[in-house]
Amino acid sequence: MTEPRIRPLPLVRKFDFVPEATIERIHEASLRVLSRTGMQIRSQTLVKALEAEGADTDLDALRVRFPRDMVEEAIERAPSSFTMFARDPDADVVLDGSSCYLTCDGCASEVVDPRTGVMRPSTKQDLMDTTRLADAIPEISIAWQPCAARDVPTHVQPLHELHAQLLSTSKNIQQMTVIQPHHARAAVDMAAVVAGGEEELRRRPLLSAFQCTLSPLTLDGGPLESAIIYGEAGIPCGIVVMPLTGATAPMTVAGTLVLQNAELLGAVTCLEFLSPGIPTFYGVCTSTMDLNSGSLSLGWGPEEQLYSFASAQLARRYRIPSQLGTFGTGAKTQDWQAGAQHALSGLTSYLAGGDMLCASGTVYGGRVFTFENMLLDSELLDIAVRVLEGFPDGGDELAVDVIDEVGPGGHFLAADHTLRHMRELWQTRFFGRESWEDWEAAGRPEPKHRARDRALQILEEHRPMPLPAGAEEELTRIIERHTEEGAIDG
Amino acid sequence: MGDLIRTLRDRLMAADRDGALTATRELLDTGEDPTTILQDGMAAAMLELGARWNRGEVFLPEVVAAAELFKKCSELVEPALIATGQRQEGHRVVMATVKGDLHDLGKNMVGAMMKTAGFEVLDLGKDIPAPAIIEAVRDKQPAIVGLSALLTTTVPEQRNVILALEEAGLRGKVKVMVGGAPVTAEWAKEIGADGFAPSAPEAIRVAQELLTAVSSTGT
């Protein structure tokens, strides 16, 4: 039996947990923020372009205020469903609200070496390994870059990162570190080399991307220009906002949601007026500030679950696919904290009906990537899938005949009915299910040890789909050219 | 002939009721040695299934279903075995769920699997008071007595049975195995039981070890 390349998670039900009236109040408040306060768009050229499209601008302050009509028009322009293609057509990701997909995160700056267990700065080789792991696991549908290539020249780092991703996966590649137009053009060139030309890339773009705002209410010029270049090439480009309650967002849950939503709609408005019809998504990694240290809270709790529920509902209101920051944990290893936080956020985002759930594989607030976590997260999602699928209730499942056959005081262990249905029972891959004695005898193994062993086995065995002939040389040439140009510029 | 033995093995492992019984009958009809049917066919299948269970390749319901089928096949082979005078008495085991406890599924599973491993099992049933167990040990002279208890409130009764065996002067004549969900190796040791197993297949292994120890020390 061959495993499927990707495993879309069925969205049988979506829970509108936040009251509809609250969602409307957040929506109305966000539109007020956009028309009254607006955003800073840090590029005179782009501010002028937005003014020509009807925005109310202050060129000196780089401030852009968005009239209500303009925002509503932008929401209309954004496609409500689209496909994120993969080099392997069996791994195409169809964002139409019927399925949810799991992706990695988040360009961690460190990895835990699976062989030594030591945390260290991540390298290009780590990015290739982590991406190859994502390529092998069906539960991971989108190959968002799990860690940064910190051992290459920084002026061409995004190109090396894309290079590592292209070599390591035939799933949809989600690029996030390209935030300058010249890098975006190079990224499009590189993707075209692998796709088999610009036209083929436009027909089936194997790349997707997103750009981030700077909370509160700021969008840099480079990311927006890069997004426009992606749009011209037919590559989807989402918007991801990461406000921090109490620091870069108001202290209240509702206020944070208003800021998040305003920022997202503002960025989507810029994008849909400067690159009309570009497929985009509603991406959020909204979290809270640690009240003691002022940095990102590592104690993920109820606020993050509420942000996920509300964000999925807001995205649905706008009929834009959502990408929810999920699997957040402040844990440093795969302990109770990591398990509890990943299980809670995973289940919440899934029940909320998010289209894409990200951050699989990370610990320490997304800063550190661990190989075993990606496997453990896939097991958690597997449980959520089985819950949402529900259970069949046909005649054989209601089991009246076998109940009669066994009768009072008997047992069902060896009944034909049991043998027929027992393989439907969910089976764990990583949870401990051995007896206490066996556990002691085996040296007290934990789920993370089984997951690490499996990760190492995958790294040993899994070979990604090879690139087309000549592509690798061409990719290297593109990177070399940019390396030299950058050196001359510098 | 070897092919039919293999077919019997495969069908028994797959818990294919009609298939295994048909293969057993065909083997008997063709005049195959009943000991060969029992050892190379049926017992080998159970041994292989036990090994697969140990490796996590099959589930317990499959093992129990095969064990129950083994019993049915044995009933077919038995007359032929008796006719050839080859039937050997297996080691005798007396089993009971102790007084106050009505849970007998675990004990039944162990019993069914012990039978497939060649033991002669005398199952006294559930909620059995100590005197009845003592009487059975005295009359039937088993090599092993197995005491099952599922509740923390009935587990102490295992100790009472062992004390009663001592009072009756029978403790040295029989090995005592204890089992049940709350039972641990520590508890077994504390009450002076000879063997403990956390699962049915493990119980077979422990029972065989106890008997090997008995025969090697000659007691």
Interface residues (C-beta under 8 A of the other chain):
Chain A: H411 L413 A414 T418 L419 M422 S435 W436 E437 D438
Chain B: A15 F59 L60 P61 E62 V64 A65 A67 E68 L105 N108 M109 T184 A185 P198 S199
